[in-house]
Amino acid sequence: MTLYVWIALGVAVAAAGGGGAYAVAEGVGAWRAVRSFRRRALDDLGELDRRTARMEQRLAAAGETAARLERAQAELAASLARARVLAGAAADVRETVARVTGLVPRK
């Protein structure tokens, strides 16, 4: 009967050792996966920071462009107002010339 006890004890120790080795192997694999995930996540965050910085630069440039466009529109509006005044003055001159030429007799 002692032979059966030793066999059972050997099987139990082997099973426990195998289970422990399996658990250690899985733990090491999980640790490597966590490290790999962390590295990729940090790399992705770095890329996100770079993209965000580029977007901020583009938005700043767009703001400057919008400000220049507003100034150009204001200058255009002022130029159009001056052109309307000059066109009105030219119309007044034409009207006055037409009246004067209307008084002069023709041959």
DRENBAKOL-26494 format. One record per residue: residue in one letter; x, y, z of N, C-alpha, C in turn; residue number from 1. Coordinates in Angstrom, 1 decimal. Layout:
<tivex A&npx X&npy Y&npz Z&capx X&capy Y&capz Z&cpx X&cpy Y&cpz Z&titi NUM> .
...
***
This chain:
<tivex M&npx 0.8&npy -1.2&npz 0.0&capx 0.0&capy 0.0&capz 0.0&cpx 0.8&cpy 1.3&cpz 0.0&titi 1> .
<tivex T&npx 2.0&npy 1.2&npz 0.5&capx 2.8&capy 2.4&capz 0.5&cpx 3.3&cpy 2.8&cpz -0.9&titi 2> .
<tivex L&npx 3.4&npy 1.8&npz -1.8&capx 3.7&capy 2.1&capz -3.1&cpx 2.7&cpy 3.0&cpz -3.8&titi 3> .
<tivex Y&npx 1.4&npy 2.7&npz -3.5&capx 0.3&capy 3.5&capz -4.1&cpx 0.4&cpy 4.9&cpz -3.5&titi 4> .
<tivex V&npx 0.7&npy 5.1&npz -2.2&capx 0.8&capy 6.4&capz -1.6&cpx 1.9&cpy 7.2&cpz -2.3&titi 5> .
<tivex W&npx 3.1&npy 6.5&npz -2.5&capx 4.2&capy 7.2&capz -3.1&cpx 3.9&cpy 7.6&cpz -4.6&titi 6> .
<tivex I&npx 3.2&npy 6.8&npz -5.3&capx 2.8&capy 7.1&capz -6.7&cpx 1.8&cpy 8.3&cpz -6.6&titi 7> .
<tivex A&npx 0.8&npy 8.2&npz -5.7&capx -0.1&capy 9.3&capz -5.6&cpx 0.6&cpy 10.6&cpz -5.3&titi 8> .
<tivex L&npx 1.5&npy 10.5&npz -4.3&capx 2.2&capy 11.7&capz -3.9&cpx 3.1&cpy 12.3&cpz -5.1&titi 9> .
<tivex G&npx 3.7&npy 11.4&npz -5.9&capx 4.5&capy 11.8&capz -7.0&cpx 3.6&cpy 12.5&cpz -8.1&titi 10> .
<tivex V&npx 2.4&npy 11.9&npz -8.3&capx 1.5&capy 12.5&capz -9.3&cpx 1.0&cpy 13.8&cpz -8.8&titi 11> .
<tivex A&npx 0.7&npy 14.0&npz -7.5&capx 0.3&capy 15.2&capz -7.0&cpx 1.3&cpy 16.3&cpz -7.1&titi 12> .
<tivex V&npx 2.6&npy 15.9&npz -6.7&capx 3.7&capy 16.9&capz -6.8&cpx 3.9&cpy 17.3&cpz -8.2&titi 13> .
<tivex A&npx 3.9&npy 16.3&npz -9.2&capx 4.1&capy 16.6&capz -10.6&cpx 3.0&cpy 17.6&cpz -11.1&titi 14> .
<tivex A&npx 1.7&npy 17.3&npz -10.7&capx 0.6&capy 18.1&capz -11.1&cpx 0.7&cpy 19.5&cpz -10.6&titi 15> .
<tivex A&npx 1.1&npy 19.6&npz -9.3&capx 1.3&capy 21.0&capz -8.7&cpx 2.5&cpy 21.7&cpz -9.4&titi 16> .
<tivex G&npx 3.6&npy 21.0&npz -9.6&capx 4.7&capy 21.6&capz -10.3&cpx 4.3&cpy 22.0&cpz -11.7&titi 17> .
<tivex G&npx 3.6&npy 21.2&npz -12.4&capx 3.2&capy 21.5&capz -13.8&cpx 2.3&cpy 22.7&cpz -13.8&titi 18> .
<tivex G&npx 1.3&npy 22.7&npz -12.8&capx 0.4&capy 23.8&capz -12.7&cpx 1.1&cpy 25.1&cpz -12.4&titi 19> .
<tivex G&npx 2.1&npy 25.0&npz -11.5&capx 2.8&capy 26.2&capz -11.1&cpx 3.7&cpy 26.7&cpz -12.3&titi 20> .
<tivex A&npx 4.3&npy 25.8&npz -13.0&capx 5.1&capy 26.2&capz -14.2&cpx 4.2&cpy 26.9&cpz -15.2&titi 21> .
<tivex Y&npx 3.0&npy 26.3&npz -15.4&capx 2.0&capy 26.9&capz -16.4&cpx 1.6&cpy 28.3&cpz -15.9&titi 22> .
<tivex A&npx 1.4&npy 28.4&npz -14.6&capx 1.0&capy 29.7&capz -14.1&cpx 2.1&cpy 30.8&cpz -14.2&titi 23> .
<tivex V&npx 3.3&npy 30.4&npz -14.0&capx 4.4&capy 31.3&capz -14.2&cpx 4.6&cpy 31.7&cpz -15.6&titi 24> .
<tivex A&npx 4.5&npy 30.7&npz -16.5&capx 4.6&capy 31.0&capz -18.0&cpx 3.5&cpy 32.0&cpz -18.4&titi 25> .
<tivex E&npx 2.3&npy 31.7&npz -18.0&capx 1.2&capy 32.6&capz -18.3&cpx 1.4&cpy 34.0&cpz -17.7&titi 26> .
<tivex G&npx 1.9&npy 34.1&npz -16.5&capx 2.2&capy 35.4&capz -15.8&cpx 3.2&cpy 36.2&cpz -16.6&titi 27> .
<tivex V&npx 4.3&npy 35.5&npz -17.0&capx 5.3&capy 36.2&capz -17.8&cpx 4.7&cpy 36.7&cpz -19.1&titi 28> .
<tivex G&npx 3.9&npy 35.8&npz -19.8&capx 3.3&capy 36.3&capz -21.0&cpx 2.4&cpy 37.5&cpz -20.8&titi 29> .
<tivex A&npx 1.6&npy 37.5&npz -19.7&capx 0.8&capy 38.6&capz -19.4&cpx 1.6&cpy 39.9&cpz -19.2&titi 30> .
<tivex W&npx 2.7&npy 39.7&npz -18.4&capx 3.5&capy 40.8&capz -18.1&cpx 4.1&cpy 41.4&cpz -19.4&titi 31> .
<tivex R&npx 4.6&npy 40.6&npz -20.3&capx 5.1&capy 41.1&capz -21.6&cpx 4.0&cpy 41.8&cpz -22.4&titi 32> .
<tivex A&npx 2.8&npy 41.3&npz -22.4&capx 1.7&capy 41.9&capz -23.1&cpx 1.4&cpy 43.3&cpz -22.5&titi 33> .
<tivex V&npx 1.4&npy 43.4&npz -21.2&capx 1.2&capy 44.7&capz -20.5&cpx 2.3&cpy 45.7&cpz -20.9&titi 34> .
<tivex R&npx 3.5&npy 45.2&npz -20.9&capx 4.6&capy 46.1&capz -21.2&cpx 4.5&cpy 46.6&cpz -22.7&titi 35> .
<tivex S&npx 4.2&npy 45.7&npz -23.6&capx 4.0&capy 46.0&capz -25.0&cpx 2.9&cpy 47.0&cpz -25.2&titi 36> .
<tivex F&npx 1.7&npy 46.7&npz -24.5&capx 0.6&capy 47.6&capz -24.6&cpx 0.9&cpy 49.0&cpz -24.1&titi 37> .
<tivex R&npx 1.7&npy 49.1&npz -22.9&capx 2.1&capy 50.3&capz -22.4&cpx 3.0&cpy 51.1&cpz -23.3&titi 38> .
<tivex R&npx 3.9&npy 50.4&npz -23.9&capx 4.8&capy 51.1&capz -24.9&cpx 4.1&cpy 51.6&cpz -26.1&titi 39> .
<tivex R&npx 3.2&npy 50.8&npz -26.6&capx 2.4&capy 51.3&capz -27.8&cpx 1.5&cpy 52.4&cpz -27.4&titi 40> .
<tivex A&npx 0.9&npy 52.4&npz -26.2&capx 0.0&capy 53.4&capz -25.7&cpx 0.8&cpy 54.7&cpz -25.6&titi 41> .
<tivex L&npx 2.0&npy 54.7&npz -25.0&capx 2.8&capy 55.9&capz -24.9&cpx 3.2&cpy 56.4&cpz -26.2&titi 42> .
<tivex D&npx 3.6&npy 55.5&npz -27.2&capx 3.9&capy 55.9&capz -28.5&cpx 2.7&cpy 56.6&cpz -29.2&titi 43> .
<tivex D&npx 1.5&npy 56.0&npz -29.0&capx 0.3&capy 56.6&capz -29.6&cpx 0.0&cpy 58.0&cpz -29.0&titi 44> .
<tivex L&npx 0.2&npy 58.1&npz -27.7&capx 0.0&capy 59.4&capz -27.0&cpx 1.0&cpy 60.4&cpz -27.5&titi 45> .
<tivex G&npx 2.2&npy 60.1&npz -27.8&capx 3.2&capy 61.0&capz -28.4&cpx 2.8&cpy 61.4&cpz -29.7&titi 46> .
<tivex E&npx 2.3&npy 60.5&npz -30.6&capx 1.8&capy 60.9&capz -31.9&cpx 0.6&cpy 61.8&cpz -31.8&titi 47> .
<tivex L&npx -0.3&npy 61.5&npz -30.8&capx -1.4&capy 62.4&capz -30.6&cpx -1.0&cpy 63.8&cpz -30.2&titi 48> .
<tivex D&npx 0.0&npy 63.9&npz -29.4&capx 0.5&capy 65.2&capz -29.0&cpx 1.1&cpy 65.9&cpz -30.2&titi 49> .
<tivex R&npx 1.8&npy 65.2&npz -31.1&capx 2.4&capy 65.9&capz -32.2&cpx 1.3&cpy 66.4&cpz -33.2&titi 50> .
<tivex R&npx 0.3&npy 65.5&npz -33.4&capx -0.8&capy 65.9&capz -34.3&cpx -1.6&cpy 67.1&cpz -33.7&titi 51> .
<tivex T&npx -1.8&npy 67.1&npz -32.4&capx -2.5&capy 68.2&capz -31.7&cpx -1.7&cpy 69.5&cpz -31.9&titi 52> .
<tivex A&npx -0.4&npy 69.4&npz -31.8&capx 0.5&capy 70.6&capz -32.0&cpx 0.3&cpy 71.1&cpz -33.4&titi 53> .
<tivex R&npx 0.3&npy 70.2&npz -34.4&capx 0.2&capy 70.6&capz -35.8&cpx -1.2&cpy 71.3&cpz -36.0&titi 54> .
<tivex M&npx -2.2&npy 70.7&npz -35.4&capx -3.5&capy 71.3&capz -35.6&cpx -3.6&cpy 72.7&cpz -34.9&titi 55> .
<tivex E&npx -3.0&npy 72.9&npz -33.8&capx -3.0&capy 74.2&capz -33.2&cpx -2.2&cpy 75.2&cpz -34.0&titi 56> .
<tivex Q&npx -1.1&npy 74.8&npz -34.7&capx -0.4&capy 75.7&capz -35.6&cpx -1.3&cpy 76.1&cpz -36.8&titi 57> .
<tivex R&npx -2.0&npy 75.1&npz -37.3&capx -2.9&capy 75.3&capz -38.4&cpx -4.1&cpy 76.3&cpz -38.0&titi 58> .
<tivex L&npx -4.6&npy 76.1&npz -36.8&capx -5.7&capy 76.9&capz -36.4&cpx -5.2&cpy 78.3&cpz -36.2&titi 59> .
<tivex A&npx -4.0&npy 78.5&npz -35.7&capx -3.4&capy 79.8&capz -35.5&cpx -3.2&cpy 80.5&cpz -36.8&titi 60> .
<tivex A&npx -2.7&npy 79.8&npz -37.8&capx -2.6&capy 80.3&capz -39.2&cpx -3.9&cpy 80.7&cpz -39.8&titi 61> .
<tivex A&npx -4.9&npy 79.8&npz -39.5&capx -6.3&capy 80.1&capz -40.0&cpx -6.8&cpy 81.4&cpz -39.4&titi 62> .
<tivex G&npx -6.5&npy 81.6&npz -38.1&capx -7.0&capy 82.8&capz -37.4&cpx -6.3&cpy 84.0&cpz -38.0&titi 63> .
<tivex E&npx -5.0&npy 83.9&npz -38.3&capx -4.3&capy 85.1&capz -38.9&cpx -4.9&cpy 85.3&cpz -40.3&titi 64> .
<tivex T&npx -5.2&npy 84.3&npz -41.0&capx -5.7&capy 84.5&capz -42.4&cpx -7.1&cpy 85.1&cpz -42.3&titi 65> .
<tivex A&npx -7.9&npy 84.7&npz -41.3&capx -9.2&capy 85.3&capz -41.2&cpx -9.1&cpy 86.8&cpz -40.8&titi 66> .
<tivex A&npx -8.2&npy 87.1&npz -40.0&capx -8.0&capy 88.5&capz -39.6&cpx -7.6&cpy 89.3&cpz -40.9&titi 67> .
<tivex R&npx -6.7&npy 88.8&npz -41.7&capx -6.3&capy 89.5&capz -42.9&cpx -7.5&cpy 89.6&cpz -43.9&titi 68> .
<tivex L&npx -8.3&npy 88.6&npz -43.9&capx -9.5&capy 88.7&capz -44.8&cpx -10.4&cpy 89.7&cpz -44.3&titi 69> .
<tivex E&npx -10.6&npy 89.9&npz -43.0&capx -11.5&capy 90.9&capz -42.5&cpx -11.0&cpy 92.3&cpz -42.8&titi 70> .
<tivex R&npx -9.6&npy 92.5&npz -42.7&capx -9.0&capy 93.8&capz -43.0&cpx -9.2&cpy 94.1&cpz -44.5&titi 71> .
<tivex A&npx -9.0&npy 93.0&npz -45.4&capx -9.2&capy 93.2&capz -46.8&cpx -10.6&cpy 93.6&cpz -47.1&titi 72> .
<tivex Q&npx -11.6&npy 92.9&npz -46.5&capx -13.0&capy 93.2&capz -46.7&cpx -13.3&cpy 94.7&cpz -46.3&titi 73> .
<tivex A&npx -12.8&npy 95.1&npz -45.2&capx -13.0&capy 96.5&capz -44.7&cpx -12.4&cpy 97.5&cpz -45.7&titi 74> .
<tivex E&npx -11.2&npy 97.2&npz -46.2&capx -10.6&capy 98.0&capz -47.2&cpx -11.4&cpy 98.1&cpz -48.5&titi 75> .
<tivex L&npx -12.0&npy 96.9&npz -48.9&capx -12.8&capy 96.8&capz -50.1&cpx -14.1&cpy 97.6&cpz -49.9&titi 76> .
<tivex A&npx -14.7&npy 97.5&npz -48.7&capx -15.9&capy 98.3&capz -48.4&cpx -15.6&cpy 99.8&cpz -48.5&titi 77> .
<tivex A&npx -14.5&npy 100.2&npz -48.0&capx -14.1&capy 101.6&capz -48.0&cpx -13.9&cpy 102.0&cpz -49.5&titi 78> .
<tivex S&npx -13.2&npy 101.2&npz -50.3&capx -13.0&capy 101.5&capz -51.7&cpx -14.3&cpy 101.6&cpz -52.5&titi 79> .
<tivex L&npx -15.2&npy 100.7&npz -52.2&capx -16.5&capy 100.7&capz -52.9&cpx -17.2&cpy 102.0&cpz -52.5&titi 80> .
<tivex A&npx -17.2&npy 102.4&npz -51.2&capx -17.8&capy 103.6&capz -50.8&cpx -17.2&cpy 104.8&cpz -51.6&titi 81> .
<tivex R&npx -15.9&npy 104.9&npz -51.7&capx -15.3&capy 106.0&capz -52.4&cpx -15.7&cpy 105.9&cpz -53.9&titi 82> .
<tivex A&npx -15.7&npy 104.7&npz -54.4&capx -16.1&capy 104.6&capz -55.8&cpx -17.6&cpy 105.1&cpz -56.1&titi 83> .
<tivex R&npx -18.4&npy 104.8&npz -55.1&capx -19.8&capy 105.3&capz -55.2&cpx -19.9&cpy 106.8&cpz -55.2&titi 84> .
<tivex V&npx -19.1&npy 107.4&npz -54.3&capx -19.0&capy 108.9&capz -54.2&cpx -18.5&cpy 109.5&cpz -55.5&titi 85> .
<tivex L&npx -17.4&npy 108.9&npz -56.0&capx -16.9&capy 109.4&capz -57.3&cpx -17.8&cpy 109.2&cpz -58.4&titi 86> .
<tivex A&npx -18.5&npy 108.0&npz -58.5&capx -19.5&capy 107.8&capz -59.5&cpx -20.7&cpy 108.8&cpz -59.4&titi 87> .
<tivex G&npx -21.1&npy 109.1&npz -58.2&capx -22.1&capy 110.1&capz -58.0&cpx -21.6&cpy 111.5&cpz -58.5&titi 88> .
<tivex A&npx -20.4&npy 111.8&npz -58.2&capx -19.8&capy 113.1&capz -58.6&cpx -19.7&cpy 113.2&cpz -60.1&titi 89> .
<tivex A&npx -19.3&npy 112.1&npz -60.7&capx -19.2&capy 112.0&capz -62.2&cpx -20.6&cpy 112.2&cpz -62.8&titi 90> .
<tivex A&npx -21.6&npy 111.6&npz -62.2&capx -23.0&capy 111.7&capz -62.7&cpx -23.4&cpy 113.2&cpz -62.6&titi 91> .
<tivex D&npx -23.1&npy 113.8&npz -61.5&capx -23.4&capy 115.2&capz -61.3&cpx -22.8&cpy 116.1&cpz -62.4&titi 92> .
<tivex V&npx -21.5&npy 115.8&npz -62.7&capx -20.7&capy 116.6&capz -63.7&cpx -21.4&cpy 116.3&cpz -65.1&titi 93> .
<tivex R&npx -21.7&npy 115.1&npz -65.4&capx -22.4&capy 114.8&capz -66.7&cpx -23.7&cpy 115.5&cpz -66.8&titi 94> .
<tivex E&npx -24.4&npy 115.5&npz -65.7&capx -25.7&capy 116.2&capz -65.7&cpx -25.5&cpy 117.7&cpz -66.0&titi 95> .
<tivex T&npx -24.6&npy 118.3&npz -65.3&capx -24.3&capy 119.7&capz -65.4&cpx -23.8&cpy 120.0&cpz -66.8&titi 96> .
<tivex V&npx -22.9&npy 119.2&npz -67.4&capx -22.5&capy 119.3&capz -68.8&cpx -23.6&cpy 119.2&cpz -69.7&titi 97> .
<tivex A&npx -24.5&npy 118.3&npz -69.5&capx -25.6&capy 118.1&capz -70.4&cpx -26.5&cpy 119.3&cpz -70.4&titi 98> .
<tivex R&npx -26.7&npy 119.9&npz -69.2&capx -27.6&capy 121.1&capz -69.1&cpx -26.9&cpy 122.3&cpz -69.9&titi 99> .
<tivex V&npx -25.6&npy 122.4&npz -69.7&capx -24.9&capy 123.5&capz -70.3&cpx -24.9&cpy 123.3&cpz -71.8&titi 100> .
<tivex T&npx -24.6&npy 122.1&npz -72.3&capx -24.6&capy 121.9&capz -73.7&cpx -26.0&cpy 122.0&cpz -74.3&titi 101> .
<tivex G&npx -27.0&npy 121.8&npz -73.5&capx -28.4&capy 121.9&capz -73.9&cpx -28.8&cpy 123.4&cpz -74.2&titi 102> .
<tivex L&npx -28.1&npy 124.3&npz -73.5&capx -28.4&capy 125.7&capz -73.7&cpx -27.6&cpy 126.3&cpz -74.9&titi 103> .
<tivex V&npx -26.5&npy 125.6&npz -75.3&capx -25.8&capy 126.2&capz -76.4&cpx -26.5&cpy 125.7&cpz -77.7&titi 104> .
<tivex P&npx -26.7&npy 126.7&npz -78.6&capx -27.3&capy 126.4&capz -79.8&cpx -26.4&cpy 125.5&cpz -80.7&titi 105> .
<tivex R&npx -27.0&npy 124.7&npz -81.5&capx -26.3&capy 123.9&capz -82.4&cpx -26.5&cpy 124.4&cpz -83.8&titi 106> .
<tivex K&npx -25.6&npy 124.1&npz -84.7&capx -25.7&capy 124.6&capz -86.1&cpx -26.6&cpy 123.7&cpz -86.9&titi 107> .
***
